[in-house]
Amino acid sequence: MLKTDLAELLANAENSGVEFKRDDVHPDSLAKEIVALANLRGGTILLGVEDDGSVSGLTRAPQAAETWVMDVCRGNVQPPLIPYWETITWERDRTVGIITIIEAGDKPYKARRGSAWQTFIRVGSTSREATRDEEARLYQQSGMIRYELKPVPGAELADLDMRRLVAYFLRHRQQDAPDASDAGAWQRLLLNTELMVEASGRVTPTVGGMLLFGRAPSRFLPQAGFTVVAFEGLEKDYAAKERATLRGPMAPLLDEKAELVEAGLVEQALAFVQRNAPPGAGLVDGRRITHSAFPVEAIREAVVNALVHRDYSIAGTDIELSLFADRLEIVSPGRLPNTITVERMRTGCRYARNELLKETMRDFGYLEATGMGVPRKIISTYRKLEARDPDLIADEAQFIVRLWRVDDPKRE
């Protein structure tokens, strides 16, 4: 780090990724800040800096300060981590110690508090103890638990749509399925395929099983669906052409000829877009050409990805689909899975927060086996049309896909 970089950090004050600390704090206090940053996206702790950003400097020699920091990271942090350490001499021979913590996959990190270990998270410029749900999401980010395999309290086999299950196993998995009346055989099959789980002596649908095949998933999982709005203009407004909530299972019901009998959530979302952004038409060389407002393949991929990869541990929050005069936005609750970035998605990185959802929707033909849906079906589709590149935006609370309207009939 350069001195100019340090000056900028000091001028910008504490934030989600920067903490100021004197170096005479208790080791537990330093461990708390290290853990909170590590559980977010990493960050920087400036030792020898007061809360107001003034530099008081290290009270011990730089080498002794480094040893102390590394001892805290090994003895007061679980699992232990090794930060990057450096020092910069500030004015009047005052030295600032810089602790740089990178994001890693061993979440949640815990800090020693006396004889106990506690999980801390970063909220703005402060660090606080994680709630039970927040700690569970950290375990989920690290891949140590899969929320989609949790049991759905109060649900039973009868809450799953047997018609969809029979069609799925017979037609999409091409395997034998028990008689619809044989509840015991169905429970065994669904236990083996992770659509049900045994919990507290009962066989219960998993979150994934309910999302995919539930008769009424939102009865048990309020976050299971879309909130959709079509606006007339370029910004959100109270006035809208249509507002709705889309509910039901992800999986569609198809007949023996693979024709749609009942829509799943993907078909419902596509129908909403087509209803509110119908194809246009224009003359090209004297011929009337019909063209889509948005490439259907790109919409479909964005919708499926939102359903398959969103963080379902965030309860009570739908996926949002907003249609504007110039664009379509799909907002998925939750951060991207651990180690995944927008850049990696653009190159076709394979990832899955919800492996069961991904594999089942792949059985239905919604996903490619190569994990190349984003570059092939979204980015490449727009570039072939010589249209504006879609936006992929990730932050701490959500992931946004923005598809721009395609209006030129010559691009079809």
Kinemage of the C-alpha trace (Angstrom):
@kinemage 1
@onewidth
@group {chain A} dominant
@subgroup {mainchain}
@vectorlist {calphas} color= white
{ca met a 1} P 0.000 0.000 0.000
{ca leu a 2} L 1.248 3.494 -0.853
{ca lys a 3} L 1.121 6.451 1.513
{ca thr a 4} L -1.417 8.094 -0.796
{ca asp a 5} L -3.643 5.005 -0.497
{ca leu a 6} L -3.423 5.210 3.285
{ca ala a 7} L -4.316 8.903 3.181
{ca glu a 8} L -7.407 8.095 1.141
{ca leu a 9} L -8.516 5.389 3.594
{ca leu a 10} L -8.093 7.793 6.505
{ca ala a 11} L -10.022 10.537 4.708
{ca asn a 12} L -12.927 8.230 3.850
{ca ala a 13} L -13.423 7.130 7.481
{ca glu a 14} L -14.549 3.701 8.672
{ca asn a 15} L -16.905 1.713 6.448
{ca ser a 16} L -17.900 -1.863 5.629
{ca gly a 17} L -14.344 -2.761 4.695
{ca val a 18} L -12.190 -0.459 6.827
{ca glu a 19} L -11.736 -0.366 10.618
{ca phe a 20} L -9.554 1.984 12.699
{ca lys a 21} L -7.968 0.577 15.871
{ca arg a 22} L -5.337 1.526 18.429
{ca asp a 23} L -2.780 -1.235 18.954
{ca asp a 24} L -3.265 -1.350 22.723
{ca val a 25} L -6.746 -2.902 22.417
{ca his a 26} L -7.513 -6.239 24.021
{ca pro a 27} L -6.762 -9.220 21.732
{ca asp a 28} L -10.446 -10.231 21.865
{ca ser a 29} L -11.415 -6.802 20.529
{ca leu a 30} L -9.013 -7.057 17.591
{ca ala a 31} L -10.170 -10.623 16.892
{ca lys a 32} L -13.774 -9.409 16.743
{ca glu a 33} L -12.953 -6.917 13.972
{ca ile a 34} L -10.825 -9.423 12.039
{ca val a 35} L -13.601 -12.016 12.151
{ca ala a 36} L -16.326 -9.554 11.136
{ca leu a 37} L -14.377 -8.481 8.050
{ca ala a 38} L -13.447 -12.066 7.155
{ca asn a 39} L -17.128 -13.048 7.328
{ca leu a 40} L -18.019 -10.281 4.877
{ca arg a 41} L -15.639 -9.854 1.936
{ca gly a 42} L -12.437 -9.161 3.770
{ca gly a 43} L -11.103 -5.683 4.455
{ca thr a 44} L -8.463 -3.566 6.135
{ca ile a 45} L -7.722 -2.751 9.767
{ca leu a 46} L -5.477 0.265 10.399
{ca leu a 47} L -3.623 -0.122 13.688
{ca gly a 48} L -2.465 3.049 15.395
{ca val a 49} L -5.427 5.100 14.184
{ca glu a 50} L -8.075 6.735 16.373
{ca asp a 51} L -11.818 6.485 15.701
{ca asp a 52} L -11.802 9.985 14.172
{ca gly a 53} L -9.107 9.003 11.658
{ca ser a 54} L -6.214 10.779 13.353
{ca val a 55} L -2.950 8.857 13.440
{ca ser a 56} L -1.596 8.172 16.921
{ca gly a 57} L 0.832 5.527 15.685
{ca leu a 58} L 1.874 2.110 16.927
{ca thr a 59} L 2.882 1.941 20.584
{ca arg a 60} L 5.228 -0.978 19.968
{ca ala a 61} L 7.917 -1.710 17.426
{ca pro a 62} L 6.584 -2.797 14.015
{ca gln a 63} L 8.047 -6.300 14.325
{ca ala a 64} L 6.528 -6.730 17.788
{ca ala a 65} L 3.180 -5.454 16.491
{ca glu a 66} L 3.299 -7.965 13.634
{ca thr a 67} L 3.999 -10.826 16.037
{ca trp a 68} L 1.114 -9.728 18.237
{ca val a 69} L -1.314 -9.540 15.288
{ca met a 70} L -0.329 -12.992 14.023
{ca asp a 71} L -0.721 -14.445 17.514
{ca val a 72} L -4.238 -12.977 17.724
{ca cys a 73} L -5.129 -14.423 14.312
{ca arg a 74} L -3.980 -17.866 15.396
{ca gly a 75} L -5.055 -17.949 19.026
{ca asn a 76} L -8.178 -15.782 19.097
{ca val a 77} L -9.702 -16.572 15.698
{ca gln a 78} L -11.276 -19.868 14.662
{ca pro a 79} L -10.410 -21.218 12.182
{ca pro a 80} L -7.035 -19.442 12.307
{ca leu a 81} L -6.166 -17.157 9.415
{ca ile a 82} L -3.045 -15.402 8.196
{ca pro a 83} L -3.573 -11.785 7.127
{ca tyr a 84} L -1.192 -9.667 5.063
{ca trp a 85} L 0.802 -7.292 7.283
{ca glu a 86} L 2.649 -4.112 6.335
{ca thr a 87} L 3.564 -0.789 7.902
{ca ile a 88} L 3.715 2.775 6.612
{ca thr a 89} L 5.548 5.591 8.348
{ca trp a 90} L 3.225 8.577 8.761
{ca glu a 91} L 4.306 12.107 9.617
{ca arg a 92} L 6.538 12.726 12.671
{ca asp a 93} L 7.725 9.122 12.693
{ca arg a 94} L 4.317 7.749 13.595
{ca thr a 95} L 3.824 4.314 12.088
{ca val a 96} L 0.540 2.742 10.981
{ca gly a 97} L 0.163 -1.022 10.934
{ca ile a 98} L -1.995 -2.312 8.101
{ca ile a 99} L -3.810 -5.654 8.421
{ca thr a 100} L -5.327 -6.831 5.146
{ca ile a 101} L -7.835 -9.679 5.369
{ca ile a 102} L -8.969 -11.448 2.221
{ca glu a 103} L -12.263 -13.276 1.832
{ca ala a 104} L -11.868 -17.020 2.258
{ca gly a 105} L -14.102 -20.075 2.108
{ca asp a 106} L -13.924 -21.188 5.738
{ca lys a 107} L -16.870 -19.153 7.018
{ca pro a 108} L -18.101 -18.580 9.597
{ca tyr a 109} L -15.044 -17.280 11.400
{ca lys a 110} L -15.404 -16.980 15.164
{ca ala a 111} L -13.644 -14.789 17.712
{ca arg a 112} L -12.705 -15.732 21.253
{ca arg a 113} L -14.771 -13.953 23.897
{ca gly a 114} L -13.426 -15.156 27.214
{ca ser a 115} L -14.000 -18.909 27.234
{ca ala a 116} L -16.566 -18.810 24.397
{ca trp a 117} L -16.367 -18.450 20.606
{ca gln a 118} L -18.745 -16.040 18.854
{ca thr a 119} L -19.516 -15.218 15.228
{ca phe a 120} L -19.345 -11.549 14.252
{ca ile a 121} L -20.396 -9.842 11.045
{ca arg a 122} L -19.810 -6.417 9.557
{ca val a 123} L -22.825 -4.102 9.308
{ca gly a 124} L -21.795 -0.796 7.815
{ca ser a 125} L -18.915 0.557 9.874
{ca thr a 126} L -19.684 -1.550 12.944
{ca ser a 127} L -19.127 -5.176 13.900
{ca arg a 128} L -21.810 -7.078 15.786
{ca glu a 129} L -22.676 -10.608 16.788
{ca ala a 130} L -24.426 -12.599 14.061
{ca thr a 131} L -27.975 -13.773 14.561
{ca arg a 132} L -28.819 -17.444 14.200
{ca asp a 133} L -30.060 -16.929 10.621
{ca glu a 134} L -27.030 -14.824 9.665
{ca glu a 135} L -24.673 -17.483 11.024
{ca ala a 136} L -26.573 -20.165 9.092
{ca arg a 137} L -26.096 -18.178 5.882
{ca leu a 138} L -22.356 -18.047 6.523
{ca tyr a 139} L -22.266 -21.827 6.860
{ca gln a 140} L -24.249 -22.016 3.638
{ca gln a 141} L -21.815 -19.709 1.817
{ca ser a 142} L -18.933 -21.977 2.777
{ca gly a 143} L -20.793 -25.045 1.489
{ca met a 144} L -20.900 -26.650 4.935
{ca ile a 145} L -24.702 -26.769 4.930
{ca arg a 146} L -27.236 -26.761 2.113
{ca tyr a 147} L -30.395 -24.866 2.918
{ca glu a 148} L -32.284 -26.644 0.131
{ca leu a 149} L -31.926 -29.945 2.046
{ca lys a 150} L -33.466 -28.658 5.274
{ca pro a 151} L -36.840 -30.149 6.242
{ca val a 152} L -39.966 -28.051 5.779
{ca pro a 153} L -41.701 -28.053 9.183
{ca gly a 154} L -45.301 -29.201 9.072
{ca ala a 155} L -45.153 -30.492 5.486
{ca glu a 156} L -45.729 -34.089 4.402
{ca leu a 157} L -45.893 -36.203 1.260
{ca ala a 158} L -49.442 -35.034 0.510
{ca asp a 159} L -48.123 -31.471 0.143
{ca leu a 160} L -46.154 -32.513 -2.945
{ca asp a 161} L -47.820 -32.678 -6.370
{ca met a 162} L -47.856 -36.389 -7.222
{ca arg a 163} L -48.718 -35.694 -10.880
{ca arg a 164} L -45.522 -33.682 -11.330
{ca leu a 165} L -43.455 -36.243 -9.452
{ca val a 166} L -44.728 -39.154 -11.555
{ca ala a 167} L -44.098 -37.226 -14.783
{ca tyr a 168} L -40.622 -36.218 -13.623
{ca phe a 169} L -39.415 -39.725 -12.799
{ca leu a 170} L -41.059 -41.461 -15.764
{ca arg a 171} L -40.367 -38.938 -18.536
{ca his a 172} L -37.431 -36.810 -17.472
{ca arg a 173} L -35.391 -39.280 -15.438
{ca gln a 174} L -36.695 -42.237 -17.454
{ca gln a 175} L -36.942 -44.546 -14.467
{ca asp a 176} L -39.691 -46.560 -12.870
{ca ala a 177} L -41.932 -44.785 -10.381
{ca pro a 178} L -44.066 -46.384 -7.653
{ca asp a 179} L -47.818 -46.500 -7.848
{ca ala a 180} L -49.247 -43.150 -6.822
{ca ser a 181} L -51.084 -44.791 -3.898
{ca asp a 182} L -47.951 -46.421 -2.433
{ca ala a 183} L -46.905 -43.740 0.051
{ca gly a 184} L -44.146 -45.856 1.610
{ca ala a 185} L -42.468 -46.537 -1.729
{ca trp a 186} L -42.681 -42.869 -2.668
{ca gln a 187} L -41.145 -41.803 0.609
{ca arg a 188} L -38.228 -44.176 0.069
{ca leu a 189} L -37.692 -42.890 -3.474
{ca leu a 190} L -37.877 -39.245 -2.442
{ca leu a 191} L -35.555 -39.810 0.511
{ca asn a 192} L -32.983 -41.311 -1.867
{ca thr a 193} L -33.287 -38.364 -4.249
{ca glu a 194} L -33.144 -35.701 -1.484
{ca leu a 195} L -36.655 -34.440 -2.200
{ca met a 196} L -37.612 -35.599 1.289
{ca val a 197} L -35.630 -36.016 4.500
{ca glu a 198} L -36.151 -37.773 7.817
{ca ala a 199} L -36.361 -35.308 10.696
{ca ser a 200} L -37.577 -35.858 14.272
{ca gly a 201} L -38.928 -39.281 13.349
{ca arg a 202} L -40.968 -37.996 10.393
{ca val a 203} L -40.360 -38.041 6.646
{ca thr a 204} L -40.731 -34.464 5.458
{ca pro a 205} L -40.236 -32.670 2.133
{ca thr a 206} L -36.983 -30.774 1.858
{ca val a 207} L -36.947 -27.092 0.959
{ca gly a 208} L -35.766 -28.093 -2.516
{ca gly a 209} L -38.465 -30.733 -2.897
{ca met a 210} L -41.148 -28.235 -1.888
{ca leu a 211} L -39.823 -25.525 -4.223
{ca leu a 212} L -39.724 -27.933 -7.161
{ca phe a 213} L -42.861 -30.036 -6.668
{ca gly a 214} L -44.970 -28.510 -3.893
{ca arg a 215} L -48.717 -28.131 -4.385
{ca ala a 216} L -48.502 -24.687 -2.777
{ca pro a 217} L -44.847 -23.943 -1.947
{ca ser a 218} L -45.526 -20.423 -0.663
{ca arg a 219} L -47.772 -21.838 2.071
{ca phe a 220} L -44.617 -23.138 3.743
{ca leu a 221} L -41.956 -20.958 2.079
{ca pro a 222} L -43.198 -17.369 1.610
{ca gln a 223} L -40.061 -16.570 -0.419
{ca ala a 224} L -40.971 -19.123 -3.104
{ca gly a 225} L -41.873 -17.086 -6.156
{ca phe a 226} L -41.697 -13.804 -8.041
{ca thr a 227} L -43.030 -10.326 -7.474
{ca val a 228} L -43.522 -8.907 -10.966
{ca val a 229} L -44.299 -5.358 -12.070
{ca ala a 230} L -44.573 -3.759 -15.509
{ca phe a 231} L -44.004 0.009 -15.517
{ca glu a 232} L -44.915 2.400 -18.319
{ca gly a 233} L -41.749 4.473 -18.094
{ca leu a 234} L -38.072 4.233 -17.211
{ca glu a 235} L -38.384 4.343 -13.426
{ca lys a 236} L -40.431 2.684 -10.701
{ca asp a 237} L -43.753 4.361 -10.153
{ca tyr a 238} L -46.956 3.759 -8.212
{ca ala a 239} L -48.774 3.517 -11.507
{ca ala a 240} L -48.054 0.267 -13.335
{ca lys a 241} L -49.488 -1.674 -16.250
{ca glu a 242} L -49.555 -4.834 -14.172
{ca arg a 243} L -48.503 -5.985 -10.699
{ca ala a 244} L -48.660 -9.604 -9.614
{ca thr a 245} L -47.110 -12.332 -7.508
{ca leu a 246} L -46.234 -15.561 -9.269
{ca arg a 247} L -46.678 -18.641 -7.124
{ca gly a 248} L -46.477 -22.396 -7.574
{ca pro a 249} L -43.806 -25.070 -8.106
{ca met a 250} L -40.779 -24.529 -10.310
{ca ala a 251} L -41.405 -27.735 -12.222
{ca pro a 252} L -43.968 -27.624 -15.028
{ca leu a 253} L -46.435 -30.423 -15.718
{ca leu a 254} L -46.026 -31.886 -19.204
{ca asp a 255} L -48.107 -34.556 -20.932
{ca glu a 256} L -46.793 -37.631 -22.740
{ca lys a 257} L -46.133 -35.539 -25.857
{ca ala a 258} L -44.054 -33.075 -23.789
{ca glu a 259} L -46.733 -30.427 -24.209
{ca leu a 260} L -47.402 -28.038 -21.356
{ca val a 261} L -50.372 -28.920 -19.156
{ca glu a 262} L -49.644 -26.621 -16.192
{ca ala a 263} L -46.998 -23.919 -16.109
{ca gly a 264} L -44.163 -23.828 -13.629
{ca leu a 265} L -42.630 -20.576 -12.407
{ca val a 266} L -40.400 -20.245 -15.478
{ca glu a 267} L -43.346 -20.311 -17.863
{ca gln a 268} L -45.319 -17.932 -15.652
{ca ala a 269} L -42.484 -15.385 -15.688
{ca leu a 270} L -42.016 -15.646 -19.458
{ca ala a 271} L -45.744 -15.205 -20.018
{ca phe a 272} L -45.712 -12.036 -17.892
{ca val a 273} L -42.910 -10.521 -19.968
{ca gln a 274} L -44.499 -11.492 -23.264
{ca arg a 275} L -47.828 -10.090 -22.102
{ca asn a 276} L -46.349 -6.739 -21.149
{ca ala a 277} L -43.633 -6.443 -23.804
{ca pro a 278} L -45.242 -7.922 -26.924
{ca pro a 279} L -43.256 -8.287 -30.149
{ca gly a 280} L -43.014 -5.192 -32.318
{ca ala a 281} L -42.919 -4.883 -36.068
{ca gly a 282} L -41.271 -2.702 -38.674
{ca leu a 283} L -40.463 -2.449 -42.368
{ca val a 284} L -37.081 -3.576 -43.640
{ca asp a 285} L -36.507 -3.279 -47.404
{ca gly a 286} L -40.253 -3.099 -47.880
{ca arg a 287} L -40.915 -6.230 -45.857
{ca arg a 288} L -42.783 -6.285 -42.548
{ca ile a 289} L -40.527 -7.838 -39.882
{ca thr a 290} L -41.671 -8.923 -36.425
{ca his a 291} L -39.096 -8.647 -33.653
{ca ser a 292} L -39.002 -9.467 -29.954
{ca ala a 293} L -38.692 -6.722 -27.374
{ca phe a 294} L -36.265 -8.972 -25.472
{ca pro a 295} L -34.502 -12.149 -26.661
{ca val a 296} L -36.578 -14.995 -25.228
{ca glu a 297} L -33.544 -17.217 -24.717
{ca ala a 298} L -31.837 -14.558 -22.584
{ca ile a 299} L -34.968 -13.948 -20.484
{ca arg a 300} L -35.429 -17.647 -19.905
{ca glu a 301} L -31.813 -18.116 -18.797
{ca ala a 302} L -31.988 -15.152 -16.418
{ca val a 303} L -35.273 -16.378 -14.908
{ca val a 304} L -34.015 -19.945 -14.431
{ca asn a 305} L -30.756 -18.752 -12.875
{ca ala a 306} L -32.652 -16.539 -10.447
{ca leu a 307} L -34.808 -19.467 -9.333
{ca val a 308} L -31.987 -21.975 -9.076
{ca his a 309} L -29.246 -19.862 -7.522
{ca arg a 310} L -30.973 -17.414 -5.167
{ca asp a 311} L -30.468 -17.584 -1.409
{ca tyr a 312} L -33.649 -19.189 -0.066
{ca ser a 313} L -32.507 -18.803 3.525
{ca ile a 314} L -33.574 -15.155 3.214
{ca ala a 315} L -37.235 -15.622 4.088
{ca gly a 316} L -40.131 -13.407 3.093
{ca thr a 317} L -38.392 -11.872 0.065
{ca asp a 318} L -39.395 -12.782 -3.482
{ca ile a 319} L -37.311 -12.596 -6.595
{ca glu a 320} L -38.257 -9.283 -8.202
{ca leu a 321} L -38.912 -9.015 -11.922
{ca ser a 322} L -39.434 -5.432 -13.085
{ca leu a 323} L -40.233 -4.489 -16.659
{ca phe a 324} L -39.522 -0.921 -17.817
{ca ala a 325} L -39.871 0.824 -21.150
{ca asp a 326} L -36.198 0.212 -21.962
{ca arg a 327} L -35.143 -2.759 -19.838
{ca leu a 328} L -35.984 -5.837 -17.798
{ca glu a 329} L -34.477 -6.266 -14.332
{ca ile a 330} L -34.391 -9.460 -12.271
{ca val a 331} L -33.261 -9.038 -8.666
{ca ser a 332} L -32.317 -12.139 -6.661
{ca pro a 333} L -32.023 -11.843 -2.861
{ca gly a 334} L -28.643 -12.654 -1.339
{ca arg a 335} L -24.978 -12.428 -2.264
{ca leu a 336} L -23.404 -14.560 -4.939
{ca pro a 337} L -22.164 -17.931 -3.624
{ca asn a 338} L -18.715 -18.017 -2.063
{ca thr a 339} L -15.782 -17.290 -4.456
{ca ile a 340} L -18.143 -16.457 -7.345
{ca thr a 341} L -17.775 -13.070 -9.005
{ca val a 342} L -19.478 -11.394 -11.954
{ca glu a 343} L -16.266 -11.784 -13.968
{ca arg a 344} L -16.193 -15.537 -13.341
{ca met a 345} L -19.870 -15.839 -14.310
{ca arg a 346} L -19.180 -14.072 -17.614
{ca thr a 347} L -16.564 -16.686 -18.487
{ca gly a 348} L -18.821 -19.642 -17.677
{ca cys a 349} L -17.692 -20.579 -14.175
{ca arg a 350} L -19.699 -23.508 -12.793
{ca tyr a 351} L -21.303 -22.916 -9.444
{ca ala a 352} L -24.377 -23.911 -7.503
{ca arg a 353} L -25.724 -22.700 -4.204
{ca asn a 354} L -28.594 -25.168 -4.597
{ca glu a 355} L -27.285 -28.362 -6.184
{ca leu a 356} L -30.617 -30.213 -5.985
{ca leu a 357} L -32.495 -27.402 -7.722
{ca lys a 358} L -29.800 -27.121 -10.370
{ca glu a 359} L -29.708 -30.809 -11.207
{ca thr a 360} L -33.485 -31.209 -11.252
{ca met a 361} L -34.030 -28.183 -13.488
{ca arg a 362} L -31.294 -29.571 -15.721
{ca asp a 363} L -33.326 -32.795 -15.990
{ca phe a 364} L -36.186 -30.666 -17.280
{ca gly a 365} L -33.886 -29.157 -19.915
{ca tyr a 366} L -33.743 -25.660 -18.432
{ca leu a 367} L -29.968 -25.657 -17.833
{ca glu a 368} L -26.906 -26.653 -19.795
{ca ala a 369} L -24.610 -29.323 -18.413
{ca thr a 370} L -21.562 -27.168 -19.142
{ca gly a 371} L -22.487 -24.213 -16.922
{ca met a 372} L -22.147 -21.876 -19.931
{ca gly a 373} L -25.646 -20.422 -19.817
{ca val a 374} L -24.649 -16.855 -18.936
{ca pro a 375} L -21.993 -16.381 -21.651
{ca arg a 376} L -23.842 -18.391 -24.315
{ca lys a 377} L -27.496 -17.575 -23.738
{ca ile a 378} L -27.367 -14.088 -22.289
{ca ile a 379} L -24.187 -12.265 -23.278
{ca ser a 380} L -23.608 -13.943 -26.631
{ca thr a 381} L -27.277 -13.580 -27.635
{ca tyr a 382} L -27.134 -9.819 -27.124
{ca arg a 383} L -23.826 -9.467 -28.920
{ca lys a 384} L -25.119 -11.360 -31.933
{ca leu a 385} L -27.931 -8.812 -32.075
{ca glu a 386} L -25.349 -6.005 -31.805
{ca ala a 387} L -27.320 -4.767 -28.824
{ca arg a 388} L -26.166 -3.228 -25.556
{ca asp a 389} L -24.499 -5.767 -23.274
{ca pro a 390} L -26.633 -6.975 -20.361
{ca asp a 391} L -25.607 -5.718 -16.920
{ca leu a 392} L -24.687 -8.197 -14.174
{ca ile a 393} L -24.481 -6.430 -10.810
{ca ala a 394} L -23.573 -8.009 -7.464
{ca asp a 395} L -23.607 -6.378 -4.040
{ca glu a 396} L -23.898 -7.459 -0.419
{ca ala a 397} L -27.649 -8.039 -0.473
{ca gln a 398} L -28.673 -8.979 -4.004
{ca phe a 399} L -27.719 -9.909 -7.547
{ca ile a 400} L -29.219 -8.043 -10.492
{ca val a 401} L -29.492 -9.041 -14.138
{ca arg a 402} L -30.478 -6.152 -16.406
{ca leu a 403} L -31.509 -6.963 -19.976
{ca trp a 404} L -31.882 -4.043 -22.359
{ca arg a 405} L -34.748 -3.820 -24.808
{ca val a 406} L -33.944 -4.778 -28.400
{ca asp a 407} L -36.012 -2.722 -30.799
{ca asp a 408} L -34.239 -2.895 -34.149
{ca pro a 409} L -36.028 -5.437 -36.406
{ca lys a 410} L -32.880 -5.814 -38.515
{ca arg a 411} L -31.229 -7.546 -35.579
{ca glu a 412} L -33.664 -10.472 -35.630
